[in-house]
Amino acid sequence: MIARMTNKDARKSIVITRRNLFVSLAGLGAASPFIAGRKDWTREPIILRYTSHVPSTHGLYTQAFIPFAELVKRETSGRMQLEPFTDRLLHGPLDGFKAAVTGITDYTHSYITYQPGSFKLLHAPQLPFLFSKPQVASLIFEELYPKYFKKEFERMGVYFAHCDCTSPYNLISRKPIRRLEDLRDIKIRVTAGLTADIFRELGANPVAIAAAEIYPAFQRGIFDAVALSPSDIVAYRLHEIGLYFTQVDINVILLHYCLNRRTFDVLPDDLQAIFYRLLRIRSQMAVQNYYSGLGHERAMAALRESGVEIFELEGDELVRWRKVVAPLKERYIAQYESEGLPARAVVDDMEMLAAEYADFTNEQINERVTNSPIQGIIDF
């Protein structure tokens, strides 16, 4: 079992986060865009409520929210602060959009996979074998957001804040999954949307439930395997149940966050600009510190140390999996093109940028999101 994080551990994670993400920003003038235009502020600070269904021990909190909250406080000279409410204290994982629209929260998770029927083009990044690096997937999504995804997301009554991106999904299972035939008819926990279609195509029976409910369901045998990133497999302690890990890197999942529109609209003009730029940096924090880099390495080490057998699909077997799911792309495109949506253009642009940015280092990505942040994600 993963030990609960102490205050000392949390402070250590902040140091690691700073080193991972911000060392590469040193010397690039990272703070300079936020310093210009600051004003004296003698009134009470503006407090934004951040709500999360994940526990306060989860890496999305310790390695992303905590350093981001510190960054916001520092770069606004304390004029804006983020107050966290975790562990489903104010609302559950399915209610992010509703909580933001109704004013229960100012800033929260809004996973489209928890209500997949409300979205169309936003599912495209889940296509199989599209992205190999979560850093690149997050960067590409935000670059394409104003062109393709904004109208669909804002239709929910919120602003898009930023996204995290998981490392590629793999399998933790009770029995070994080494060949395509091993998936046939087994029940597998997945996220809803295209990921469910992927595993249905592979012959499995997908079951979509919220991540926080996976452990007891897996323990009771409601499903036989779980598709998830290694970091989340360990965070949710699934390696205590599943003894086999199949590395197939089948797809990534974007984890969207939203803002209460009125909360952002009533901010002073200079704070809007500062917060918007900081959100672009936040789009890489969890990706680089939790879902890749040291966070990913720690997760894989935890699997090995707990005795999980790790099996990597490769060669002809991996080709078989790729071949089976390949038709999903054209079916996805045809479905939404028939509705008058630019699905082919979305997929073509993602594939083009995925190839163009494939070799980008963290330093290159950080320089881009800091010094040349994408414009138009929020209009202000």
PAPA-831581 format. One line per field, with one value per residue (C-alpha): residue in three letters; x, y, z. Coordinates in nm, 3 decimals. Layout:
<recs>
res c(ALA	...)
X c(X	...)
Y c(Y	...)
Z c(Z	...)
</recs>
This chain:
<recs>
res c(MET	ILE	ALA	ARG	MET	THR	ASN	LYS	ASP	ALA	ARG	LYS	SER	ILE	VAL	ILE	THR	ARG	ARG	ASN	LEU	PHE	VAL	SER	LEU	ALA	GLY	LEU	GLY	ALA	ALA	SER	PRO	PHE	ILE	ALA	GLY	ARG	LYS	ASP	TRP	THR	ARG	GLU	PRO	ILE	ILE	LEU	ARG	TYR	THR	SER	HIS	VAL	PRO	SER	THR	HIS	GLY	LEU	TYR	THR	GLN	ALA	PHE	ILE	PRO	PHE	ALA	GLU	LEU	VAL	LYS	ARG	GLU	THR	SER	GLY	ARG	MET	GLN	LEU	GLU	PRO	PHE	THR	ASP	ARG	LEU	LEU	HIS	GLY	PRO	LEU	ASP	GLY	PHE	LYS	ALA	ALA	VAL	THR	GLY	ILE	THR	ASP	TYR	THR	HIS	SER	TYR	ILE	THR	TYR	GLN	PRO	GLY	SER	PHE	LYS	LEU	LEU	HIS	ALA	PRO	GLN	LEU	PRO	PHE	LEU	PHE	SER	LYS	PRO	GLN	VAL	ALA	SER	LEU	ILE	PHE	GLU	GLU	LEU	TYR	PRO	LYS	TYR	PHE	LYS	LYS	GLU	PHE	GLU	ARG	MET	GLY	VAL	TYR	PHE	ALA	HIS	CYS	ASP	CYS	THR	SER	PRO	TYR	ASN	LEU	ILE	SER	ARG	LYS	PRO	ILE	ARG	ARG	LEU	GLU	ASP	LEU	ARG	ASP	ILE	LYS	ILE	ARG	VAL	THR	ALA	GLY	LEU	THR	ALA	ASP	ILE	PHE	ARG	GLU	LEU	GLY	ALA	ASN	PRO	VAL	ALA	ILE	ALA	ALA	ALA	GLU	ILE	TYR	PRO	ALA	PHE	GLN	ARG	GLY	ILE	PHE	ASP	ALA	VAL	ALA	LEU	SER	PRO	SER	ASP	ILE	VAL	ALA	TYR	ARG	LEU	HIS	GLU	ILE	GLY	LEU	TYR	PHE	THR	GLN	VAL	ASP	ILE	ASN	VAL	ILE	LEU	LEU	HIS	TYR	CYS	LEU	ASN	ARG	ARG	THR	PHE	ASP	VAL	LEU	PRO	ASP	ASP	LEU	GLN	ALA	ILE	PHE	TYR	ARG	LEU	LEU	ARG	ILE	ARG	SER	GLN	MET	ALA	VAL	GLN	ASN	TYR	TYR	SER	GLY	LEU	GLY	HIS	GLU	ARG	ALA	MET	ALA	ALA	LEU	ARG	GLU	SER	GLY	VAL	GLU	ILE	PHE	GLU	LEU	GLU	GLY	ASP	GLU	LEU	VAL	ARG	TRP	ARG	LYS	VAL	VAL	ALA	PRO	LEU	LYS	GLU	ARG	TYR	ILE	ALA	GLN	TYR	GLU	SER	GLU	GLY	LEU	PRO	ALA	ARG	ALA	VAL	VAL	ASP	ASP	MET	GLU	MET	LEU	ALA	ALA	GLU	TYR	ALA	ASP	PHE	THR	ASN	GLU	GLN	ILE	ASN	GLU	ARG	VAL	THR	ASN	SER	PRO	ILE	GLN	GLY	ILE	ILE	ASP	PHE)
X c(0.000	0.122	0.187	-0.005	0.198	0.312	0.370	0.740	0.665	0.449	0.725	0.969	0.730	0.715	1.093	1.094	0.824	1.011	1.328	1.157	0.956	1.108	1.480	1.430	1.260	1.549	1.725	1.428	1.272	0.993	0.873	0.906	0.571	0.396	0.578	0.489	0.185	0.165	-0.014	-0.002	-0.267	-0.380	-0.720	-0.805	-0.674	-0.907	-0.967	-1.056	-1.196	-1.027	-1.221	-1.103	-1.242	-0.891	-0.745	-0.494	-0.228	-0.264	0.008	-0.235	-0.260	0.087	0.288	0.064	-0.188	0.038	0.322	0.070	-0.105	0.233	0.312	-0.019	0.031	0.389	0.335	0.032	0.209	-0.059	-0.348	-0.490	-0.485	-0.625	-0.811	-0.831	-1.119	-1.017	-1.145	-1.488	-1.560	-1.783	-1.880	-1.805	-1.608	-1.915	-2.025	-1.734	-1.914	-2.227	-2.030	-1.849	-2.165	-2.365	-2.087	-2.004	-1.647	-1.433	-1.185	-1.217	-1.173	-1.419	-1.348	-1.533	-1.505	-1.750	-2.024	-1.907	-2.237	-2.197	-1.888	-1.775	-1.451	-1.310	-1.283	-1.034	-0.716	-0.818	-0.762	-0.524	-0.149	-0.176	0.058	0.359	0.441	0.186	0.382	0.333	-0.034	-0.111	0.077	-0.099	-0.444	-0.404	-0.265	-0.563	-0.823	-0.925	-0.962	-1.148	-1.255	-1.349	-1.709	-1.786	-1.626	-1.773	-2.117	-2.107	-2.122	-1.759	-1.418	-1.141	-0.864	-0.597	-0.554	-0.339	-0.255	-0.193	0.096	-0.018	-0.269	-0.153	-0.313	-0.300	-0.474	-0.541	-0.428	-0.153	-0.246	0.027	-0.167	-0.475	-0.662	-0.609	-0.839	-1.130	-1.447	-1.269	-1.421	-1.189	-1.228	-1.182	-1.267	-1.577	-1.568	-1.315	-1.114	-1.413	-1.443	-1.075	-1.110	-1.441	-1.265	-0.993	-1.253	-1.289	-1.599	-1.532	-1.675	-1.666	-1.659	-1.495	-1.131	-1.198	-1.430	-1.185	-1.011	-1.314	-1.464	-1.136	-1.099	-1.448	-1.382	-1.633	-1.373	-1.058	-0.827	-0.789	-0.665	-0.486	-0.158	0.118	0.117	-0.254	-0.231	0.005	-0.181	-0.499	-0.302	-0.422	-0.091	-0.205	-0.468	-0.340	-0.028	0.037	0.117	0.097	0.272	0.102	0.090	-0.243	-0.371	-0.362	-0.643	-0.674	-0.796	-0.970	-1.014	-1.266	-1.328	-1.645	-1.698	-1.811	-1.514	-1.274	-1.475	-1.480	-1.105	-0.913	-0.774	-0.413	-0.499	-0.687	-0.374	-0.146	-0.373	-0.424	-0.048	0.004	-0.262	-0.056	0.237	0.003	-0.079	0.266	0.306	0.122	0.231	0.600	0.614	0.357	0.270	0.624	0.979	1.045	0.678	0.652	0.982	0.865	0.541	0.721	0.961	0.666	0.518	0.844	0.899	0.551	0.622	0.404	0.513	0.572	0.524	0.588	0.404	0.634	0.705	0.433	0.199	0.197	0.136	-0.170	-0.318	-0.250	-0.410	-0.727	-0.790	-0.676	-1.028	-1.149	-0.990	-1.179	-1.505	-1.462	-1.392	-1.685	-1.928	-1.862	-1.795	-2.148	-2.266	-2.083	-1.791	-1.425	-1.323	-1.071	-0.902	-0.878	-0.717	-0.487	-0.364	-0.305	-0.109	0.097	0.186	0.250	0.515	0.654	0.682	0.776	1.134	1.060	1.232	1.065	1.281	1.156	0.795	0.837	0.995	0.698	0.420	0.598	0.722	0.478	0.157	-0.129	-0.384	-0.763	-0.828	-1.028	-1.137	-1.074)
Y c(0.000	0.353	0.545	0.867	1.174	1.373	1.748	1.674	1.461	1.736	1.991	1.750	1.705	2.082	2.097	1.818	1.991	2.317	2.141	1.939	2.218	2.550	2.484	2.466	2.806	2.975	3.219	3.237	3.535	3.313	3.556	3.872	3.840	3.830	4.119	4.388	4.590	4.486	4.730	4.797	4.589	4.670	4.506	4.149	3.887	3.732	3.369	3.112	2.780	2.479	2.155	1.805	1.456	1.310	1.273	1.520	1.248	1.208	1.338	1.566	1.752	1.723	1.761	1.992	2.188	2.275	2.422	2.594	2.755	2.877	3.012	3.200	3.354	3.452	3.595	3.799	3.923	3.754	3.932	3.599	3.275	2.927	2.754	2.374	2.140	1.781	1.428	1.499	1.740	1.976	1.759	1.426	1.348	1.349	1.696	1.922	2.117	2.156	2.270	2.536	2.662	2.685	2.854	2.570	2.604	2.846	2.597	2.219	1.897	1.861	1.525	1.483	1.104	1.117	1.249	1.144	1.202	1.578	1.593	1.503	1.657	1.665	1.285	1.287	1.289	0.946	0.779	0.483	0.519	0.890	1.037	0.876	1.162	1.331	1.658	1.680	1.580	1.854	2.113	2.016	2.014	2.365	2.491	2.347	2.436	2.781	2.646	2.322	2.259	2.591	2.613	2.258	2.303	2.646	2.516	2.360	2.711	2.729	2.845	2.595	2.639	2.390	2.019	1.748	1.451	1.103	0.892	0.624	0.377	0.025	-0.274	-0.404	-0.740	-1.044	-1.280	-1.231	-1.044	-1.124	-1.180	-1.038	-1.358	-1.297	-0.994	-1.185	-1.143	-1.021	-0.729	-0.429	-0.094	0.192	0.559	0.622	0.740	0.625	0.428	0.202	0.163	0.066	-0.222	-0.329	-0.353	-0.564	-0.814	-0.710	-0.600	-0.241	-0.115	0.262	0.381	0.676	0.630	0.669	0.365	0.132	-0.022	-0.175	-0.289	-0.449	-0.609	-0.762	-0.900	-0.679	-0.657	-0.851	-0.574	-0.196	0.035	0.328	0.516	0.366	0.673	0.635	0.257	0.314	0.618	0.409	0.109	-0.125	-0.312	-0.453	-0.651	-0.697	-0.907	-0.847	-0.530	-0.523	-0.229	-0.148	0.236	0.228	0.584	0.888	1.063	1.439	1.556	1.888	2.157	2.440	2.782	2.947	3.212	3.489	3.425	3.493	3.776	3.989	3.964	4.289	4.310	4.261	3.957	3.803	3.830	3.695	3.402	3.311	3.291	3.089	2.842	2.777	2.679	2.468	2.266	2.106	2.068	1.741	1.611	1.656	1.590	1.317	1.145	1.143	1.194	1.107	1.050	0.783	0.625	0.604	0.439	0.175	0.112	0.064	-0.196	-0.390	-0.367	-0.502	-0.811	-0.722	-0.906	-0.652	-0.762	-0.534	-0.594	-0.565	-0.699	-0.892	-0.895	-0.517	-0.496	-0.718	-0.483	-0.179	-0.342	-0.434	-0.081	0.105	0.130	0.332	0.648	0.644	0.550	0.838	1.079	0.955	0.979	1.343	1.457	1.337	1.583	1.868	1.877	1.908	1.572	1.491	1.829	1.778	1.435	1.546	1.844	1.634	1.375	1.643	1.822	1.494	1.413	1.767	1.789	1.426	1.510	1.826	1.830	1.954	2.264	2.342	2.293	2.504	2.786	2.783	2.780	3.047	3.291	3.226	3.107	3.022	3.302	3.275	2.995	3.253	3.579	3.878)
Z c(0.000	-0.076	0.244	0.292	0.210	0.512	0.520	0.479	0.172	0.025	0.070	-0.096	-0.391	-0.435	-0.456	-0.713	-0.914	-0.921	-1.030	-1.303	-1.460	-1.373	-1.394	-1.769	-1.757	-1.579	-1.804	-2.040	-1.869	-1.741	-1.480	-1.689	-1.872	-1.536	-1.369	-1.620	-1.528	-1.163	-0.935	-0.564	-0.390	-0.040	-0.036	0.061	-0.185	-0.440	-0.339	-0.605	-0.488	-0.645	-0.611	-0.692	-0.657	-0.627	-0.277	-0.141	-0.157	-0.535	-0.764	-0.945	-0.615	-0.464	-0.783	-0.984	-0.777	-0.482	-0.691	-0.919	-0.622	-0.500	-0.844	-0.866	-0.522	-0.597	-0.944	-0.835	-0.520	-0.315	-0.485	-0.607	-0.412	-0.471	-0.189	-0.232	-0.153	-0.235	-0.175	-0.329	-0.046	-0.248	-0.547	-0.710	-1.026	-1.250	-1.148	-1.245	-1.517	-1.308	-1.004	-1.207	-1.377	-1.055	-0.857	-0.621	-0.745	-0.941	-1.088	-1.116	-1.310	-1.596	-1.753	-2.081	-2.048	-1.756	-1.987	-2.332	-2.506	-2.464	-2.684	-3.034	-3.162	-2.809	-2.816	-3.105	-2.890	-2.751	-3.088	-3.058	-3.103	-3.182	-2.920	-2.756	-2.516	-2.289	-2.293	-2.669	-2.652	-2.399	-2.604	-2.927	-2.772	-2.635	-2.967	-3.155	-2.893	-3.025	-3.379	-3.319	-2.959	-2.801	-2.917	-2.803	-2.460	-2.387	-2.477	-2.129	-1.980	-1.864	-1.978	-2.051	-1.792	-1.905	-1.955	-1.811	-2.027	-1.896	-2.007	-2.254	-2.113	-2.030	-1.859	-1.503	-1.476	-1.259	-1.534	-1.792	-2.111	-2.361	-2.680	-2.844	-2.763	-2.390	-2.411	-2.559	-2.350	-2.036	-1.848	-1.846	-1.675	-1.920	-1.955	-2.161	-2.521	-2.776	-2.522	-2.466	-2.845	-2.865	-2.621	-2.764	-3.100	-2.937	-2.816	-2.451	-2.262	-2.147	-1.818	-1.757	-1.396	-1.222	-1.126	-0.754	-0.764	-0.938	-0.637	-0.461	-0.792	-0.903	-0.561	-0.584	-0.931	-1.112	-1.389	-1.471	-1.586	-1.582	-1.857	-1.697	-1.690	-1.471	-1.243	-1.175	-1.139	-0.848	-0.711	-0.686	-0.549	-0.822	-0.816	-0.483	-0.679	-1.031	-1.065	-1.435	-1.628	-2.008	-2.169	-2.498	-2.483	-2.660	-2.618	-2.392	-2.207	-2.177	-1.838	-1.887	-1.623	-1.635	-1.484	-1.366	-1.632	-1.400	-1.170	-1.455	-1.612	-1.296	-1.231	-1.279	-1.632	-1.530	-1.315	-1.606	-1.820	-1.547	-1.460	-1.826	-1.882	-1.567	-1.679	-1.992	-1.768	-1.554	-1.867	-1.838	-1.462	-1.402	-1.741	-1.675	-1.301	-1.249	-1.577	-1.718	-1.596	-1.234	-1.161	-1.431	-1.323	-0.962	-1.071	-1.277	-0.989	-0.753	-0.988	-0.999	-0.625	-0.554	-0.765	-1.064	-1.378	-1.655	-2.012	-2.310	-2.635	-2.931	-3.278	-3.457	-3.157	-3.129	-3.504	-3.458	-3.195	-3.411	-3.714	-3.526	-3.398	-3.710	-3.863	-3.564	-3.701	-4.028	-3.855	-3.612	-3.897	-4.107	-3.814	-3.739	-4.094	-4.168	-3.903	-4.071	-3.826	-3.940	-3.793	-4.068	-4.033	-3.656	-3.690	-3.973	-3.772	-3.461	-3.658	-3.834	-3.510	-3.327	-3.587	-3.586	-3.206	-3.137	-3.044	-2.848	-2.510	-2.193	-2.218	-2.567	-2.464	-2.151	-2.351	-2.585	-2.325	-2.121	-2.382	-2.667	-2.500	-2.733	-2.756	-2.781	-2.532	-2.333	-2.491	-2.269)
</recs>
